[in-house]
Amino acid sequence: MSWAARRRLIYGGIAVLIVAIISSLVFWKVFYSAPTCTDGFRNGDEKGVDCGGSCRNLCTSDTLKPIVFWTKIFNISGDVYTVVSYLENPNITSSNSSVKYKFKIYDENNKIISTKEGVTSVPKGKKFAIFENNLYLKGVQPKTAELEFLSFGPWIKDIAVEPKLNIKNSTLTSTSTVPRITGTITNDTLDNVEQVELSVFVLDGNENVVAVGRTYVDNLLKRTVQDFVFTWPKPFNLGVESCLAPLDIVLALDKSGSMRSEGLFPPEPFTTVTKTAKNFIKNLKSNDQVGIVSFGNNPKTESSLSTNKETSSLAVYSLFLSTTTAENTNITGGLTNGLDELKSSFARADSKKAIILLTDGLPTLPVDPNNIDFPSTSAQDMAKIIKDFGVDIYTIGLGKNVSEVFLKSISKDDSHYFYAPTKETLNDIYSRISSRLCEKKPNVINVIYKIIK
């Protein structure tokens, strides 16, 4: 190629390059738009269309649906109901301001009798509730409810620190008239909160929700406290009651000769004593333990502490009175065996422990030739050891030959002694003791909050 041709080629290439650069600059200025999170295209570092990467919106594939723990419907008054779902957002750094849902309400035949749609916000990484109040359901009987998600708005990255609010609430009061819960909400932070949604759940002894409520607190300023109150227009079923602690109980039953003073075939009052003891065992709660001790001349542990009520009842049923041996009343031995059982490996550290001792007379064993009162004083000494160990002693004196002074002296206190003038009064006495043994656990109250943005 000649020099002239090469020169023309070089000049032509330079000209083409200049035109290309000018065209690129014109295109960049006129036609090109930088990728954004709202341009409707998947570009830049996005994982999807306008989501993921540096975008605030998260892609649906990167989020989880809220977890629904339960959905229930509650009668408020007459034909007015409230349906509630309790949920948790497992996405700890993302929230959603627009979630459409639908409640489905069913009757006892699992037939849909009503639906209700709505929109809610989902706070990041916490438990929350969805309420639909004032549902009027006339002429139908709702049984169950279900929550269905219809659609989700964009899931938003939310790494901001949310103001932490402190809640204190009272117990449930006025339960027989207009149930009421009061409390305070405190904002100890340096941020004002425009509105807070408060939800309350009242649970029974088996942790079933028996009542719900919702209220709002507006303009919760920084470093301030506001009161709140939940009320219900009528009393509601408080659900299953339970004891504060499970029971470990030993029944110590007298089988001295005098327990057949009212009849021999069958021996009375002994037969009635065993029947009423079995009724008492039957009415204990499933997690209560009971052991059986008998005392005559010699104390005997008839059955160890166990939640198996059939075993304990069989031990009581198998008790018998000797017809050939004169049986004395060894109360000290009965108490000693009772304490041994409550100190055994069968006893539980968190239980309420008690001995219920029934007798129809005065102690006559053990004896000390030098101390005529030894049968009584030895029982009193053993009772003190038992009470110091933290065991409550209840005593039942049956019939006219008991010593009220002595039985009160070995009881936890005078109020733990019960006099049964006749065997027919024993069932009532056992019922009264049962009420005393089981200190009712109050309903659990759970108040949660959601900051409305």
C-alpha positions in Angstrom: 0.0 0.0 0.0 1.3 3.4 -0.9 1.9 6.1 1.6 -0.9 8.2 0.2 -3.3 5.2 0.7 -2.2 4.6 4.2 -2.6 8.3 5.1 -6.1 8.3 3.8 -6.9 5.2 5.9 -5.5 6.8 9.0 -7.4 10.0 8.5 -10.6 8.1 7.7 -10.2 6.0 10.9 -9.7 9.1 13.0 -12.8 10.6 11.5 -14.9 7.5 12.2 -13.6 7.4 15.8 -14.5 11.1 16.3 -18.0 10.5 14.9 -18.4 7.5 17.2 -17.4 9.4 20.3 -19.7 12.3 19.4 -22.6 9.9 18.8 -22.0 8.1 22.1 -22.0 11.4 24.0 -25.2 12.5 22.3 -26.9 9.1 23.0 -25.7 9.2 26.7 -27.1 12.7 27.1 -30.3 12.3 25.3 -31.4 8.7 25.5 -29.6 6.9 28.4 -31.2 6.7 31.9 -29.3 5.4 34.9 -30.9 2.2 36.5 -33.3 3.0 39.3 -35.5 1.0 41.7 -38.6 2.4 40.0 -37.9 2.1 36.3 -39.8 -1.2 35.7 -36.7 -3.0 34.5 -34.2 -5.5 36.1 -30.9 -3.6 35.8 -28.0 -2.5 37.9 -27.4 -4.8 40.9 -31.1 -5.7 41.2 -32.0 -9.3 41.9 -35.4 -8.8 40.4 -37.5 -6.1 38.7 -36.9 -3.0 41.0 -36.1 -5.2 44.0 -33.1 -6.6 45.8 -29.6 -5.4 45.6 -29.3 -1.7 46.6 -33.1 -1.2 46.2 -35.1 -0.7 49.4 -37.8 -3.0 48.1 -37.0 -6.7 48.7 -37.9 -9.4 46.2 -40.7 -11.7 47.1 -38.3 -14.7 46.9 -36.2 -13.1 49.7 -39.1 -12.8 52.2 -41.3 -15.1 54.2 -45.0 -14.9 54.8 -46.1 -14.0 58.4 -46.6 -17.0 60.6 -50.2 -17.4 61.9 -50.3 -18.9 65.4 -54.0 -18.9 65.8 -57.3 -17.3 64.5 -60.3 -17.1 66.8 -63.7 -15.5 67.0 -65.1 -14.1 70.2 -68.6 -13.0 71.2 -68.6 -9.5 72.5 -72.3 -9.0 73.2 -75.5 -10.4 71.6 -74.9 -10.9 67.9 -71.7 -8.8 67.8 -68.3 -10.6 67.4 -64.6 -9.9 67.1 -62.3 -12.1 65.0 -58.6 -12.0 65.7 -55.4 -13.5 64.3 -52.1 -13.7 66.3 -49.1 -13.7 64.0 -45.4 -13.1 63.8 -43.3 -11.6 61.0 -40.2 -13.8 60.6 -38.5 -11.2 58.4 -36.4 -9.4 61.1 -35.3 -6.5 58.9 -38.3 -6.0 56.6 -41.8 -4.6 57.0 -44.8 -4.3 54.8 -47.3 -1.4 54.8 -50.0 -3.0 52.8 -51.1 -6.6 53.3 -54.6 -7.5 52.1 -56.3 -10.4 54.0 -59.6 -12.1 54.4 -61.2 -13.7 57.4 -63.4 -16.7 56.9 -65.9 -17.6 59.6 -67.3 -21.1 59.9 -70.2 -22.7 61.8 -70.1 -26.0 63.6 -70.6 -27.8 60.3 -67.5 -26.2 58.9 -69.7 -24.1 56.5 -68.6 -20.5 55.7 -71.2 -18.2 57.2 -69.3 -14.9 56.8 -66.2 -13.3 55.4 -64.4 -10.0 56.1 -61.6 -8.4 54.1 -59.2 -5.8 55.2 -55.7 -4.3 54.9 -53.0 -4.2 57.6 -49.4 -3.3 58.1 -46.8 -5.8 59.2 -44.0 -4.7 61.6 -40.6 -6.1 61.1 -39.5 -9.1 63.1 -42.2 -9.2 65.8 -45.5 -10.6 66.9 -48.7 -8.6 66.1 -52.4 -9.1 65.8 -55.1 -8.5 63.1 -58.5 -7.5 64.5 -61.9 -7.2 62.8 -64.4 -5.7 65.3 -68.1 -5.3 65.3 -69.0 -8.2 63.1 -72.8 -8.6 63.2 -73.8 -12.2 62.8 -77.5 -12.5 63.5 -79.2 -15.9 63.3 -76.0 -17.9 63.0 -73.6 -19.5 65.5 -69.9 -19.0 64.5 -67.6 -21.8 65.6 -64.1 -21.2 64.1 -62.3 -18.7 61.9 -59.5 -18.7 59.4 -57.1 -16.0 58.0 -56.2 -15.9 54.3 -53.6 -13.6 52.8 -54.9 -12.1 49.5 -51.9 -10.0 48.4 -48.7 -8.3 49.7 -47.4 -4.9 49.0 -43.7 -4.4 48.6 -41.5 -5.7 51.4 -39.3 -2.8 52.6 -35.9 -3.0 54.1 -36.1 -1.6 57.6 -32.9 -1.5 59.6 -33.9 1.6 61.6 -33.9 1.1 65.4 -37.6 1.2 66.5 -38.3 3.1 69.7 -38.6 0.6 72.6 -41.7 1.0 74.7 -42.3 -0.4 78.2 -45.7 -1.7 79.2 -47.0 -2.5 82.7 -50.5 -3.8 83.3 -52.8 -4.8 86.1 -54.4 -8.1 86.7 -57.9 -8.8 85.4 -60.4 -7.1 87.7 -64.3 -6.8 88.0 -64.5 -10.2 86.3 -68.1 -10.8 87.4 -69.4 -7.4 86.1 -67.4 -5.4 83.6 -63.9 -7.0 83.2 -61.1 -4.5 83.1 -57.4 -4.3 82.7 -55.5 -1.1 83.2 -51.8 -0.2 82.6 -49.2 2.3 81.5 -47.0 2.6 78.4 -43.7 4.4 78.7 -41.6 5.9 76.0 -38.1 6.3 77.5 -36.5 7.1 74.1 -35.7 10.5 72.5 -38.2 9.9 69.7 -41.9 10.9 69.7 -44.3 8.1 68.6 -47.4 9.3 66.8 -49.7 6.3 67.4 -49.4 2.9 69.1 -51.8 0.0 68.7 -52.1 -2.1 71.9 -53.5 -5.6 71.9 -54.3 -7.7 74.9 -54.8 -11.5 75.2 -56.2 -13.1 78.3 -55.1 -16.8 78.7 -56.4 -19.4 81.1 -54.5 -22.1 83.0 -54.0 -24.2 79.9 -52.8 -21.2 77.9 -56.0 -21.0 75.9 -57.0 -17.5 74.8 -60.3 -16.6 76.5 -60.6 -12.9 75.7 -58.9 -10.3 73.5 -59.0 -6.5 73.3 -57.5 -3.6 71.3 -56.9 0.1 72.0 -54.8 2.9 70.8 -52.4 5.5 72.4 -51.9 8.7 70.4 -49.0 11.2 70.6 -46.7 9.2 72.9 -44.0 11.9 73.4 -40.5 11.1 74.3 -39.7 10.6 78.0 -43.4 10.4 78.8 -45.9 7.9 80.3 -49.6 7.4 79.2 -52.3 5.3 80.8 -54.4 2.7 78.9 -57.4 0.6 79.7 -59.1 -2.5 78.2 -62.7 -3.2 79.1 -65.3 -5.7 78.1 -69.1 -5.1 78.1 -69.9 -8.3 79.9 -68.2 -11.1 81.9 -66.5 -13.8 79.9 -65.6 -17.4 80.6 -62.2 -17.3 82.4 -61.5 -20.8 81.0 -59.6 -23.6 82.8 -58.3 -22.8 86.2 -55.0 -24.3 87.4 -53.0 -24.3 90.6 -49.9 -22.2 91.1 -48.0 -25.3 91.8 -48.6 -29.1 91.4 -49.5 -30.9 94.5 -47.6 -33.7 96.3 -50.0 -35.0 99.0 -49.8 -37.9 101.4 -53.1 -39.2 102.9 -52.5 -40.6 106.3 -55.5 -42.7 107.4 -56.2 -44.2 110.8 -56.9 -47.9 110.9 -57.0 -48.4 114.6 -59.6 -50.7 116.2 -62.0 -47.8 116.9 -62.5 -47.3 113.2 -65.1 -50.1 113.4 -67.0 -48.7 116.4 -70.1 -48.0 114.3 -70.4 -51.4 112.7 -68.4 -54.6 111.9 -69.8 -55.8 108.5 -68.7 -53.6 106.8 -66.6 -51.9 109.4 -67.7 -48.3 110.0 -66.7 -45.5 109.9 -63.7 -47.1 108.2 -65.6 -48.1 105.0 -66.9 -44.5 104.5 -63.5 -43.1 105.3 -61.9 -45.1 102.4 -64.7 -44.2 100.0 -64.4 -40.5 100.7 -60.6 -40.7 100.4 -61.0 -42.3 97.0 -63.4 -39.5 95.9 -60.7 -37.0 97.0 -58.1 -38.7 95.0 -60.3 -38.9 91.9 -60.9 -35.1 92.0 -57.2 -34.3 92.0 -55.7 -32.8 88.9 -53.7 -35.0 86.4 -50.3 -33.6 87.4 -51.0 -33.9 91.2 -49.2 -36.7 93.1 -50.7 -38.6 96.0 -49.3 -41.2 98.3 -51.1 -43.3 100.9 -50.0 -44.0 104.5 -51.9 -46.0 107.1 -51.3 -46.2 110.9 -52.5 -48.5 113.6 -50.0 -50.3 115.7 -47.4 -49.8 113.0 -47.4 -47.2 110.2 -47.2 -48.5 106.6 -46.7 -46.7 103.3 -49.4 -48.3 101.2 -48.5 -46.5 98.0 -45.7 -44.1 97.0 -46.3 -40.6 95.6 -47.6 -41.0 92.0 -49.7 -39.2 89.5 -51.4 -42.6 88.8 -54.7 -42.1 90.7 -55.8 -45.6 90.0 -52.8 -47.0 91.9 -53.5 -44.7 94.9 -57.2 -45.5 94.9 -56.4 -49.3 94.8 -54.2 -48.8 97.8 -57.0 -47.2 99.7 -59.5 -49.8 98.5 -57.1 -52.6 99.8 -56.9 -51.2 103.3 -58.4 -53.5 105.9 -58.9 -53.6 109.7 -57.5 -56.5 111.7 -60.2 -58.6 113.4 -57.7 -60.5 115.6 -55.3 -57.8 116.7 -56.1 -54.8 118.8 -54.9 -51.9 116.7 -53.7 -48.8 118.5 -53.3 -45.2 117.1 -49.7 -44.5 116.1 -50.0 -40.9 114.8 -46.3 -40.3 115.2 -45.6 -43.2 112.9 -48.1 -42.0 110.3 -46.6 -38.5 110.3 -43.0 -40.0 110.0 -43.9 -42.1 107.0 -45.7 -39.2 105.4 -42.6 -37.0 105.8 -40.3 -39.8 104.4 -42.5 -40.0 101.3 -42.4 -36.2 100.8 -38.6 -36.3 101.1 -38.2 -39.2 98.7 -37.1 -39.2 95.1 -40.7 -39.2 94.0 -41.4 -35.7 95.5 -40.9 -32.7 93.2 -38.9 -29.6 94.1 -41.5 -27.2 92.6 -44.6 -28.9 94.3 -46.8 -27.8 97.1 -46.4 -30.5 99.8 -49.0 -31.5 102.3 -50.1 -34.3 104.7 -53.8 -34.9 105.3 -54.2 -36.9 108.5 -57.5 -38.4 109.5 -58.1 -40.0 112.9 -61.0 -40.8 115.2 -59.2 -40.7 118.5 -56.2 -39.8 120.5 -52.7 -41.2 119.9 -51.8 -44.2 122.0 -48.4 -45.2 120.5 -45.4 -45.0 120.8 -45.1 -45.4 124.5 -42.5 -44.3 127.1 -42.9 -45.7 130.6 -41.5 -42.5 132.0 -43.8 -40.2 130.1 -47.5 -40.9 129.9 -48.0 -38.1 127.4 -45.4 -39.4 125.0 -47.8 -40.6 122.3 -49.0 -37.0 121.9 -45.7 -35.2 122.5 -43.8 -37.4 120.1 -46.5 -36.6 117.4 -46.2 -32.9 118.2 -42.4 -33.1 117.9 -42.6 -34.9 114.5 -45.2 -32.3 113.3 -42.8 -29.5 114.1 -40.1 -31.2 112.0 -42.5 -31.6 109.1 -43.7 -28.0 109.3 -40.1 -26.8 109.4 -39.5 -28.8 106.3 -42.1 -26.7 104.5 -44.9 -29.3 104.5 -48.5 -28.2 105.4 -50.3 -30.6 107.8 -54.1 -30.8 107.6 -55.9 -32.8 110.3 -59.4 -34.2 110.3 -60.9 -35.3 113.6 -63.8 -37.8 113.1 -66.3 -38.4 115.7 -66.7 -37.4 119.4 -63.6 -39.0 120.8 -61.0 -36.7 119.1 -59.0 -34.0 120.9 -59.4 -30.7 119.1 -56.6 -29.2 121.1 -54.2 -32.0 120.1 -55.1 -32.0 116.4 -54.8 -28.3 116.1 -51.4 -28.5 117.8 -50.0 -30.8 115.0 -51.8 -28.9 112.2 -50.1 -26.1 110.3 -52.3 -23.8 112.2 -55.8 -23.8 113.7 -57.4 -23.2 110.3 -55.9 -26.4 109.0 -57.9 -28.5 111.5 -61.4 -29.8 110.4 -63.9 -31.4 112.7 -66.1 -34.1 111.2 -68.9 -34.9 113.7 -70.1 -37.8 111.5 -68.6 -39.8 108.6 -71.2 -38.2 106.3 -69.5 -34.8 106.5 -66.1 -36.1 105.2 -66.8 -35.4 101.5 -67.5 -31.7 102.3 -64.4 -31.4 104.4 -62.2 -32.9 101.6 -63.7 -30.4 99.2 -62.8 -27.6 101.5 -59.3 -28.9 101.9 -59.0 -29.2 98.1 -59.9 -25.6 97.7 -57.2 -24.6 100.3 -54.6 -26.8 98.6 -55.0 -25.3 95.2 -54.1 -21.7 95.2 -55.5 -20.6 91.8 -53.2 -19.3 89.2 -54.4 -16.0 87.9 -55.2 -15.6 84.2 -52.1 -14.8 82.2 -52.3 -11.4 80.5 -50.2 -10.6 77.5 -50.1 -7.1 76.1 -48.2 -6.4 72.9 -47.8 -3.2 70.9 -47.4 -2.2 67.2 -46.1 1.3 66.3 -48.3 2.8 63.5 -46.1 4.7 61.1 
